[in-house]
């Protein structure tokens, strides 16, 4: 009992005690330092990269605009379709689906479409009026004439978005049908009046791209439009089910390979 009272067996008074404490604190410090390094790597390197890759693979269309605008800021046609691919992919896919690139608006092209409308002769690359998104007019525009006059036509405008889908470019578009030529209800200028069913034009593009073998994947963004009806810059009413149709275009190597297996034409 005396040896307990005089502390000869007390481990804290042992000569090895300071060394054990130092080792303990060194071990604890190393553990805390390692945990700090792991936290910094996870929070500032790994997780941001995961989020970045997820955004690139599945873009958040909730941050995309919904409506185009005219040059003076009047709401234009609603966005209803998106294509994923390079500019070359878009042009080749749309032309394969029998859509024709529209000419830019110039005095010459404007006179040509006016003459074609009067004489009721087709104009496969008639110009379309400019609408604006992201502070610029459309990057690409395509059309399909109806009958023998450019008064009626299917057409779509595309703008390149600054988001990626699986490391490929995204193009958001507004597809509408020109029913007739007339005076704008808002400005009185001569313009094409669109049909109200913009979903039919969206569905047409998706269907024709699939039939032409240009679609790698087709999916829908439900609830893209909260407002299901409105009027465009010419005062024409439109309505929609609110969905955005997205087409991931087939890679050109896949399209070429598929085409090489098709039977030769006589």
Backbone bond lengths (Angstrom), bond angles and torsions (degrees), N, CA, C in turn:
res aa  C-N    CA-C-N  psi(-1)  N-CA   C-N-CA  omega(-1)  CA-C   N-CA-C  phi
1 X - - - 1.469 - - 1.512 110.68 -
2 X 1.295 116.05 -34.17 1.456 120.26 -178.05 1.511 111.41 -66.10
3 X 1.339 114.16 -35.21 1.461 115.44 -178.58 1.519 112.19 -69.10
4 X 1.353 115.95 -23.65 1.465 118.84 175.05 1.521 110.55 -74.59
5 X 1.376 114.32 -37.60 1.455 117.80 -177.67 1.509 112.10 -71.64
6 X 1.333 116.65 -36.55 1.459 116.88 -179.23 1.518 113.20 -83.06
7 X 1.391 116.75 -0.55 1.459 121.02 171.05 1.489 115.20 81.17
8 X 1.350 118.21 10.99 1.465 117.88 -178.50 1.507 112.97 -65.87
9 X 1.374 116.60 -23.05 1.465 119.61 179.51 1.524 112.17 -105.38
10 X 1.304 119.05 6.47 1.472 121.87 -179.88 1.526 109.32 -72.90
11 X 1.364 119.25 116.12 1.463 121.47 -177.13 1.516 113.25 -62.40
12 X 1.326 116.79 -26.43 1.459 118.70 -179.05 1.525 111.48 -72.21
13 X 1.350 115.74 -21.89 1.453 118.95 178.89 1.525 112.19 -97.18
14 X 1.334 113.87 5.03 1.451 118.58 177.95 1.525 109.39 -72.61
15 X 1.344 118.02 146.30 1.475 120.52 178.13 1.521 113.07 -58.42
16 X 1.352 117.73 -23.66 1.473 120.98 -178.34 1.521 112.45 -82.62
17 X 1.349 117.04 -12.70 1.467 119.91 -175.56 1.524 113.37 -59.34
18 X 1.340 119.70 -46.96 1.474 118.36 178.97 1.517 112.76 -59.95
19 X 1.316 117.95 -36.47 1.466 120.48 178.96 1.524 110.69 -66.29
20 X 1.339 116.58 -40.45 1.464 120.32 179.22 1.535 111.07 -64.22
21 X 1.337 113.74 -41.95 1.460 117.04 178.66 1.524 111.38 -63.62
22 X 1.334 115.19 -42.69 1.461 118.20 179.02 1.544 111.17 -61.40
23 X 1.334 115.14 -42.75 1.468 118.66 178.62 1.524 111.44 -63.75
24 X 1.343 114.67 -39.40 1.466 118.15 179.44 1.525 110.85 -62.17
25 X 1.337 115.59 -47.93 1.465 118.82 -179.10 1.531 111.53 -67.61
26 X 1.328 117.11 -33.54 1.463 119.76 175.75 1.528 110.92 -65.18
27 X 1.348 114.47 -43.48 1.472 118.92 178.59 1.532 110.85 -63.92
28 X 1.351 116.10 -44.53 1.466 120.22 179.67 1.527 110.94 -63.99
29 X 1.327 116.43 -40.32 1.459 119.20 178.51 1.514 111.97 -65.08
30 X 1.342 116.30 -40.82 1.464 119.53 178.18 1.519 110.85 -63.80
31 X 1.359 115.52 -40.29 1.465 119.46 178.82 1.520 111.49 -63.15
32 X 1.339 116.23 -46.86 1.459 119.71 179.06 1.528 111.31 -63.59
33 X 1.337 116.45 -39.45 1.458 119.19 177.43 1.517 112.14 -63.49
34 X 1.358 115.60 -41.17 1.460 119.06 177.69 1.515 112.13 -63.87
35 X 1.344 116.01 -41.75 1.466 119.53 178.00 1.525 111.26 -63.52
36 X 1.327 116.19 -38.15 1.463 119.53 177.95 1.530 110.98 -63.86
37 X 1.337 116.21 -42.60 1.465 119.93 178.62 1.528 110.31 -62.76
38 X 1.348 116.78 -43.95 1.476 120.63 178.99 1.526 110.18 -60.91
39 X 1.346 116.58 -44.68 1.472 120.25 179.06 1.516 111.47 -59.31
40 X 1.333 116.22 -46.38 1.463 119.65 -178.87 1.523 111.07 -63.02
41 X 1.324 117.53 -40.85 1.465 120.34 178.80 1.524 111.54 -64.65
42 X 1.333 115.72 -44.75 1.466 119.75 -178.16 1.522 110.87 -67.40
43 X 1.343 117.00 -49.66 1.468 121.42 -172.79 1.521 113.24 -73.28
44 X 1.345 116.31 -32.80 1.461 118.53 -171.83 1.519 114.41 -111.91
45 X 1.319 118.21 -8.37 1.454 120.29 -179.35 1.526 111.68 -124.75
46 X 1.339 116.45 -59.18 1.468 120.47 -171.70 1.519 111.62 -69.72
47 X 1.339 117.34 -54.20 1.474 120.24 -176.76 1.525 112.15 -62.16
48 X 1.355 119.75 -45.00 1.470 118.45 176.67 1.530 112.90 -58.45
49 X 1.350 117.26 -37.46 1.456 119.17 178.89 1.521 111.17 -67.35
50 X 1.340 116.81 -38.06 1.464 119.92 177.73 1.517 110.07 -62.62
51 X 1.340 116.39 -45.83 1.461 120.14 179.01 1.526 111.13 -62.77
52 X 1.356 115.78 -40.50 1.458 119.22 -179.12 1.526 110.79 -63.88
53 X 1.312 117.13 -43.35 1.461 120.73 179.08 1.522 110.84 -66.23
54 X 1.349 116.65 -37.49 1.454 119.12 179.45 1.514 110.74 -66.25
55 X 1.342 116.41 -39.30 1.459 119.86 179.06 1.517 110.42 -67.05
56 X 1.345 116.06 -40.21 1.454 119.25 179.26 1.523 111.00 -65.02
57 X 1.317 116.62 -35.17 1.462 120.10 -176.93 1.522 111.14 -80.65
58 X 1.314 116.53 -38.00 1.463 121.43 -178.81 1.523 108.39 -130.97
59 X 1.310 118.16 86.05 1.467 119.94 -176.71 1.518 111.65 -61.48
60 X 1.292 115.14 143.83 1.457 121.68 179.78 1.525 108.57 -84.19
61 X 1.330 115.54 93.57 1.460 119.58 -177.48 1.532 112.11 -68.38
62 X 1.340 116.87 -8.63 1.464 118.02 177.97 1.522 110.98 -65.14
63 X 1.337 116.99 -21.32 1.468 119.72 178.81 1.526 112.44 -90.76
64 X 1.328 117.28 -2.45 1.470 120.28 -179.87 1.522 110.29 -79.43
65 X 1.328 117.96 152.60 1.468 120.25 175.02 1.517 110.76 -66.90
66 X 1.310 116.59 162.62 1.467 121.77 -178.36 1.519 113.19 -110.16
67 X 1.319 115.70 -30.42 1.459 121.07 -171.56 1.519 109.92 -130.10
68 X 1.317 116.48 139.21 1.462 120.86 172.21 1.528 109.13 -81.44
69 X 1.322 116.65 174.92 1.467 121.11 178.98 1.526 109.79 -138.91
70 X 1.313 114.83 154.66 1.455 120.10 174.29 1.518 109.19 -79.29
71 X 1.317 116.44 176.69 1.465 120.61 -178.03 1.525 112.63 -64.42
72 X 1.324 117.54 -20.52 1.470 120.09 179.78 1.526 111.53 -105.50
73 X 1.352 116.57 12.95 1.456 119.97 172.86 1.511 116.35 90.32
74 X 1.335 118.05 5.43 1.465 120.34 177.15 1.525 108.63 -75.83
75 X 1.352 119.34 136.57 1.462 120.49 177.76 1.531 111.41 -54.54
76 X 1.336 115.43 135.17 1.460 120.65 -178.34 1.518 112.05 -106.28
77 X 1.333 116.32 -138.34 1.465 121.02 -178.17 1.526 110.16 -80.18
78 X 1.344 117.24 149.53 1.466 119.78 179.21 1.526 111.47 -78.27
79 X 1.326 115.99 148.56 1.458 120.52 172.78 1.528 109.07 -74.90
80 X 1.324 116.84 138.11 1.461 118.76 -178.93 1.528 114.31 -145.60
81 X 1.336 117.86 0.02 1.459 120.54 -178.07 1.523 109.14 -146.96
82 X 1.325 116.56 150.89 1.463 121.44 175.82 1.522 108.77 -141.24
83 X 1.315 116.34 140.00 1.457 122.82 177.23 1.520 109.11 -117.61
84 X 1.315 116.30 143.80 1.465 122.14 179.56 1.522 108.66 -115.88
85 X 1.320 116.11 119.52 1.456 121.46 -179.22 1.517 110.05 157.75
86 X 1.310 115.89 174.53 1.458 120.13 177.72 1.525 110.53 -73.64
87 X 1.318 116.47 170.18 1.460 119.90 176.94 1.521 110.63 -59.74
88 X 1.322 116.74 -39.10 1.463 120.34 176.99 1.525 110.74 -62.98
89 X 1.350 116.65 -41.97 1.464 120.35 177.80 1.520 110.95 -58.62
90 X 1.332 116.04 -44.35 1.464 120.57 -177.77 1.523 110.98 -64.08
91 X 1.336 116.62 -48.51 1.467 120.22 -177.68 1.526 110.92 -62.82
92 X 1.325 117.27 -46.76 1.461 120.14 -178.18 1.526 111.55 -67.88
93 X 1.336 117.03 -38.07 1.458 119.97 179.48 1.523 111.51 -66.49
94 X 1.323 117.11 -45.15 1.465 119.98 -178.62 1.530 111.28 -67.10
95 X 1.311 117.19 -40.45 1.466 118.58 178.70 1.524 110.68 -68.46
96 X 1.342 117.43 -34.33 1.465 119.78 176.01 1.520 111.06 -64.49
97 X 1.352 116.75 -30.17 1.461 121.48 177.80 1.525 111.79 -87.02
98 X 1.358 115.75 13.39 1.463 122.60 175.97 1.524 113.49 69.15
99 X 1.322 115.41 38.19 1.451 121.71 169.75 1.523 107.59 -107.74
100 X 1.328 116.45 140.09 1.459 121.78 -174.22 1.527 110.19 -106.35
101 X 1.335 117.91 132.77 1.477 119.60 175.88 1.520 110.94 -60.71
102 X 1.313 116.02 134.77 1.463 121.00 -179.72 1.525 110.46 -86.19
103 X 1.324 115.74 140.96 1.458 121.04 176.78 1.525 110.47 -69.33
104 X 1.320 118.24 150.98 1.469 120.25 171.30 1.521 110.06 -67.07
105 X 1.326 115.69 156.26 1.464 120.17 -179.65 1.520 110.00 -76.00
106 X 1.302 115.80 118.44 1.465 123.09 172.94 1.520 107.09 -135.08
107 X 1.326 117.08 171.21 1.456 120.10 177.18 1.522 110.07 -59.88
108 X 1.327 116.04 -42.20 1.454 120.03 -178.52 1.533 111.62 -64.96
109 X 1.363 116.84 -46.18 1.461 118.82 -178.74 1.526 111.48 -68.67
110 X 1.338 117.12 -33.46 1.467 120.35 177.96 1.521 110.89 -66.72
111 X 1.348 117.02 -43.08 1.461 119.64 176.65 1.519 111.18 -64.09
112 X 1.331 116.61 -37.01 1.450 119.96 -178.92 1.525 111.59 -65.01
113 X 1.347 116.69 -43.47 1.459 118.99 -179.63 1.529 110.86 -68.92
114 X 1.343 117.01 -32.07 1.466 119.72 177.12 1.531 110.79 -66.34
115 X 1.323 115.77 -44.66 1.469 119.81 178.80 1.524 110.17 -65.02
116 X 1.319 117.24 -41.86 1.458 120.76 -179.82 1.520 111.11 -63.16
117 X 1.332 116.84 -37.12 1.459 120.39 178.78 1.522 111.09 -67.53
118 X 1.346 116.63 -41.51 1.465 120.58 -179.52 1.523 110.98 -67.42
119 X 1.338 115.25 -43.78 1.467 119.76 -177.90 1.518 112.72 -84.85
120 X 1.339 116.90 -3.12 1.469 122.77 178.85 1.532 110.95 55.06
121 X 1.320 114.42 54.42 1.456 119.04 175.24 1.526 108.20 -123.35
122 X 1.317 117.93 146.03 1.471 120.40 -174.90 1.518 112.34 -66.97
123 X 1.320 114.57 149.60 1.465 121.83 175.95 1.521 106.03 -136.40
124 X 1.343 116.59 97.90 1.464 121.28 -170.54 1.519 113.46 -67.92
125 X 1.322 117.56 -24.73 1.468 119.97 -178.39 1.523 111.58 -124.42
126 X 1.329 115.73 39.07 1.462 120.36 178.68 1.528 110.19 -61.19
127 X 1.326 118.19 146.55 1.472 120.06 -178.04 1.521 111.82 -71.01
128 X 1.315 116.16 156.68 1.462 122.21 172.43 1.525 107.40 -115.55
129 X 1.311 115.63 151.33 1.464 119.62 179.83 1.530 109.55 -67.77
130 X 1.308 115.83 156.42 1.460 120.94 -177.34 1.529 110.84 -81.43
131 X 1.322 115.43 132.88 1.456 122.44 166.62 1.526 107.07 -121.50
132 X 1.335 115.38 159.78 1.462 118.92 -170.23 1.521 111.84 -123.89
133 X 1.339 113.47 142.26 1.458 122.80 177.22 1.528 106.28 -151.75
134 X 1.313 117.45 143.85 1.468 121.53 -177.92 1.532 111.36 56.73
135 X 1.324 117.16 26.37 1.452 121.14 177.98 1.512 115.02 78.97
136 X 1.334 118.34 14.65 1.468 120.65 179.88 1.520 109.45 -146.47
137 X 1.341 114.93 161.02 1.458 119.47 177.17 1.522 109.61 -74.83
138 X 1.325 115.35 171.83 1.456 120.55 -176.28 1.532 111.57 -55.06
139 X 1.332 115.68 143.09 1.462 121.02 176.93 1.523 111.38 -81.95
140 X 1.329 116.49 -34.56 1.462 122.24 -179.38 1.524 108.51 -140.32
141 X 1.316 116.22 151.14 1.463 121.02 176.41 1.526 108.33 -146.91
142 X 1.334 115.52 141.47 1.458 121.85 -179.87 1.522 109.04 -136.19
143 X 1.352 114.57 158.08 1.464 118.93 -179.78 1.514 110.81 -150.97
144 X 1.330 113.61 160.47 1.455 123.00 171.90 1.528 107.23 -131.12
145 X 1.319 118.21 117.76 1.463 119.55 179.18 1.523 111.12 -71.58
146 X 1.294 115.16 155.09 1.468 122.03 176.14 1.515 107.93 -118.23
147 X 1.313 117.03 119.68 1.461 119.83 179.71 1.518 111.36 72.24
148 X 1.328 115.49 -146.99 1.465 120.82 -173.68 1.517 113.32 -108.47
149 X 1.346 117.57 21.67 1.459 120.06 -178.76 1.517 110.32 -144.50
150 X 1.326 118.78 142.22 1.463 121.07 176.98 1.527 113.55 -75.95
151 X 1.335 116.84 5.88 1.461 118.38 177.77 1.522 110.69 -64.47
152 X 1.319 116.54 -34.01 1.458 121.48 176.48 1.524 109.04 -116.79
153 X 1.315 115.88 135.77 1.463 119.72 179.86 1.523 109.32 -167.82
154 X 1.316 114.72 152.75 1.459 121.93 168.32 1.529 106.47 -89.03
155 X 1.303 117.36 137.06 1.461 117.69 176.96 1.524 111.18 -151.32
156 X 1.334 114.54 157.05 1.466 120.89 -178.60 1.527 108.58 -146.19
157 X 1.313 115.53 141.16 1.462 122.67 175.47 1.533 107.97 -112.81
158 X 1.336 116.38 142.76 1.465 121.35 179.14 1.529 110.77 -126.03
159 X 1.326 114.46 143.56 1.459 122.87 173.90 1.531 108.37 -125.28
160 X 1.326 116.24 135.42 1.462 119.32 175.99 1.526 109.70 -75.81
161 X 1.326 115.43 126.17 1.466 122.80 179.93 1.523 108.68 -88.39
162 X 1.328 117.71 158.29 1.461 120.01 -179.53 1.527 111.94 -92.01
163 X 1.341 117.21 20.95 1.456 122.03 175.16 1.530 109.20 -109.34
164 X 1.325 115.92 159.09 1.456 121.08 178.52 1.523 110.36 -116.72
165 X 1.294 115.88 152.64 1.459 123.66 175.52 1.520 106.42 -123.24
166 X 1.344 116.50 104.88 1.462 120.92 -177.89 1.535 110.40 53.62
167 X 1.344 114.91 43.51 1.463 124.05 177.85 1.532 113.21 68.34
168 X 1.311 117.70 18.77 1.462 121.44 176.11 1.526 109.16 -117.08
169 X 1.319 116.60 152.74 1.466 121.56 -177.64 1.530 111.02 -68.25
170 X 1.327 114.80 152.02 1.467 121.93 178.31 1.517 108.71 -117.99
171 X 1.329 115.49 132.54 1.461 122.46 179.67 1.533 108.36 -120.28
172 X 1.332 116.81 117.38 1.458 120.79 177.94 1.525 108.56 -95.88
173 X 1.329 115.67 141.65 1.459 118.84 -173.11 1.517 114.23 -139.09
174 X 1.316 114.26 161.63 1.461 123.03 176.45 1.520 107.90 -122.76
175 X 1.326 115.87 111.21 1.462 121.91 -178.58 1.525 109.61 -105.47
176 X 1.325 116.85 127.68 1.464 122.17 179.55 1.522 109.60 -142.04
177 X 1.325 115.07 169.70 1.467 121.47 178.47 1.522 109.02 -116.89
178 X 1.333 116.46 123.52 1.465 120.86 175.75 1.522 109.07 -80.40
179 X 1.325 115.96 114.70 1.462 120.47 -178.14 1.523 112.67 -84.96
180 X 1.323 115.91 -38.08 1.459 119.19 -175.23 1.521 109.66 -164.41
181 X 1.320 115.85 166.37 1.461 122.30 174.50 1.524 108.43 -98.77
182 X 1.318 116.98 137.08 1.463 120.72 179.86 1.508 110.28 -166.84
183 X 1.308 116.28 -165.59 1.457 122.40 179.58 1.519 109.82 -93.58
184 X 1.318 115.82 137.27 1.455 121.09 178.23 1.526 110.20 -60.85
185 X 1.330 116.37 136.86 1.464 120.68 178.57 1.523 111.42 -73.07
186 X 1.331 117.71 -14.21 1.460 120.12 -177.03 1.526 113.09 -104.75
187 X 1.336 117.07 -36.09 1.465 119.61 -176.09 1.524 113.86 -117.47
188 X 1.336 117.34 -16.49 1.457 120.42 -177.11 1.512 113.60 81.95
189 X 1.318 117.75 1.82 1.459 121.13 179.02 1.531 110.75 -77.57
190 X 1.342 115.84 155.81 1.459 120.43 176.62 1.527 108.72 -70.17
191 X 1.322 116.58 130.22 1.456 120.41 -176.30 1.520 110.37 -155.82
192 X 1.316 116.74 168.72 1.453 122.14 169.49 1.525 108.89 -85.76
193 X 1.326 116.37 136.59 1.460 121.05 173.95 1.525 108.61 -96.84
194 X 1.337 116.29 130.49 1.461 120.40 -176.15 1.523 111.06 -89.77
195 X 1.340 115.07 156.29 1.454 120.77 172.87 1.518 110.15 -76.23
196 X 1.321 118.24 152.87 1.465 120.62 -174.33 1.525 114.59 -74.77
197 X 1.337 118.29 -22.54 1.467 121.13 -174.77 1.525 110.56 -88.09
198 X 1.330 116.47 82.60 1.462 119.57 -178.86 1.530 111.70 -73.31
199 X 1.330 117.58 -20.26 1.463 120.04 177.66 1.523 111.37 -65.62
200 X 1.326 117.12 -34.81 1.460 120.52 179.67 1.524 110.91 -62.53
201 X 1.333 116.81 -37.22 1.467 120.35 178.92 1.526 110.95 -72.04
202 X 1.307 116.34 -39.16 1.468 120.73 174.89 1.524 110.55 -59.15
203 X 1.329 116.08 -49.45 1.464 120.74 -178.18 1.526 111.40 -64.45
204 X 1.310 116.39 -32.96 1.463 120.83 179.14 1.529 110.93 -62.63
205 X 1.323 116.21 -45.83 1.461 120.20 -179.50 1.520 110.82 -63.87
206 X 1.332 117.08 -45.79 1.462 120.41 -179.92 1.527 110.82 -60.40
207 X 1.321 115.76 -44.24 1.458 120.16 -178.63 1.525 112.04 -65.18
208 X 1.318 116.92 -42.75 1.463 119.68 -176.82 1.528 112.07 -72.39
209 X 1.316 117.09 -32.80 1.459 118.98 175.58 1.531 110.69 -67.43
210 X 1.321 116.93 -38.17 1.460 120.13 177.01 1.524 110.75 -66.46
211 X 1.333 117.24 -44.93 1.459 120.75 -179.41 1.528 111.99 -63.87
212 X 1.320 116.72 -30.46 1.466 120.91 179.72 1.524 112.40 -83.65
213 X 1.335 117.06 1.86 1.451 120.57 179.74 1.509 114.21 72.66
214 X 1.330 117.19 25.66 1.465 121.35 -175.54 1.523 113.20 -102.11
215 X 1.333 117.79 -2.48 1.462 120.97 -174.76 1.523 110.80 -105.51
216 X 1.300 115.87 120.45 1.462 121.05 173.41 1.518 110.13 -81.60
217 X 1.326 115.44 -35.87 1.463 121.61 -179.64 1.519 108.41 -155.70
218 X 1.333 115.58 145.04 1.466 121.69 175.20 1.524 107.63 -129.76
219 X 1.317 116.47 128.84 1.456 118.83 175.86 1.527 109.76 -145.87
220 X 1.325 115.63 170.76 1.464 121.96 -173.62 1.521 110.68 -120.08
221 X 1.309 115.26 143.42 1.460 121.93 170.02 1.519 106.53 -105.67
222 X 1.320 116.14 101.89 1.460 120.89 -177.41 1.526 110.65 -74.72
223 X 1.317 115.60 147.46 1.459 119.90 178.27 1.511 114.39 68.83
224 X 1.333 117.21 21.26 1.465 119.71 -179.59 1.522 110.37 -61.29
225 X 1.326 116.50 -42.47 1.472 121.11 177.21 1.525 109.37 -100.95
226 X 1.326 115.64 122.86 1.463 120.08 172.29 1.527 110.12 -80.15
227 X 1.340 116.27 -36.89 1.461 121.60 175.47 1.531 107.72 -90.21
228 X 1.317 117.29 117.61 1.457 121.40 -173.03 1.521 113.67 -94.02
229 X 1.303 116.99 4.80 1.460 120.21 176.48 1.527 109.64 -155.97
230 X 1.315 114.79 159.47 1.449 119.03 -179.90 1.511 110.61 -178.79
231 X 1.327 116.45 -164.99 1.465 122.07 177.24 1.518 108.22 -133.86
232 X 1.327 115.32 145.17 1.464 119.12 -179.53 1.525 111.07 -89.65
233 X 1.339 115.70 -170.95 1.462 119.75 -175.85 1.505 114.60 -63.72
234 X 1.342 116.78 -23.30 1.459 120.38 177.24 1.511 113.33 -90.85
235 X 1.339 116.70 2.97 1.458 121.32 -179.55 1.512 113.62 84.07
236 X 1.349 117.50 11.05 1.468 120.67 -179.56 1.518 110.14 -83.05
237 X 1.330 118.46 133.05 1.470 120.52 178.88 1.521 111.31 -74.84
238 X 1.324 116.04 150.25 1.458 122.36 174.26 1.524 108.74 -141.48
239 X 1.319 114.93 157.78 1.468 119.85 176.20 1.522 108.95 -144.09
240 X 1.335 116.45 156.73 1.457 121.82 -175.44 1.519 110.56 -151.69
241 X 1.336 115.95 161.17 1.461 119.90 173.20 1.517 111.14 -86.09
242 X 1.339 116.84 -0.53 1.454 121.37 174.82 1.508 115.48 91.52
243 X 1.345 117.92 -1.07 1.462 119.67 -175.74 1.526 111.69 -93.19
244 X 1.342 114.62 147.22 1.465 122.28 171.90 1.526 107.63 -104.43
245 X 1.320 116.56 125.17 1.451 120.90 177.11 1.518 110.57 -90.31
246 X 1.333 117.08 127.98 1.466 121.81 -177.01 1.528 109.24 -118.22
247 X 1.327 116.07 128.22 1.461 122.00 176.87 1.519 108.83 -117.00
248 X 1.323 116.05 117.47 1.461 120.62 170.90 1.523 106.14 -85.70
249 X 1.314 116.64 111.73 1.456 121.02 -174.22 1.525 110.99 -71.02
250 X 1.317 115.11 144.72 1.455 120.40 178.24 1.520 109.64 -64.30
251 X 1.321 115.66 142.68 1.455 119.54 175.98 1.517 109.63 -64.10
252 X 1.321 116.62 144.47 1.466 119.78 -174.35 1.520 112.22 -60.12
253 X 1.345 118.05 -33.86 1.463 119.98 178.91 1.521 110.57 -64.23
254 X 1.349 116.42 -37.42 1.460 119.91 178.13 1.515 111.13 -68.22
255 X 1.353 116.61 -39.01 1.468 120.65 -179.99 1.522 110.11 -65.07
256 X 1.343 116.11 -43.62 1.465 120.23 -179.76 1.516 109.94 -64.23
257 X 1.353 116.78 -42.22 1.453 119.39 -179.94 1.517 111.35 -64.07
258 X 1.334 116.78 -39.82 1.461 119.81 178.11 1.521 110.98 -65.59
259 X 1.357 116.07 -39.49 1.444 119.52 -179.35 1.520 112.46 -67.45
260 X 1.351 116.53 -31.27 1.469 119.16 -178.81 1.511 112.51 -70.75
261 X 1.365 116.67 -18.26 1.450 120.06 -179.89 1.519 112.56 -91.65
262 X 1.332 116.27 -7.36 1.462 119.41 -178.91 1.528 109.28 -77.38
263 X 1.359 117.47 148.59 1.462 119.93 -179.18 1.494 112.22 -64.37
264 X 1.298 117.06 143.61 1.458 121.62 179.95 1.516 110.70 -68.82
265 X 1.320 115.63 143.94 1.453 120.36 178.95 1.512 109.65 -78.04
266 X 1.328 117.36 142.39 1.478 119.23 178.97 1.508 110.79 -67.84
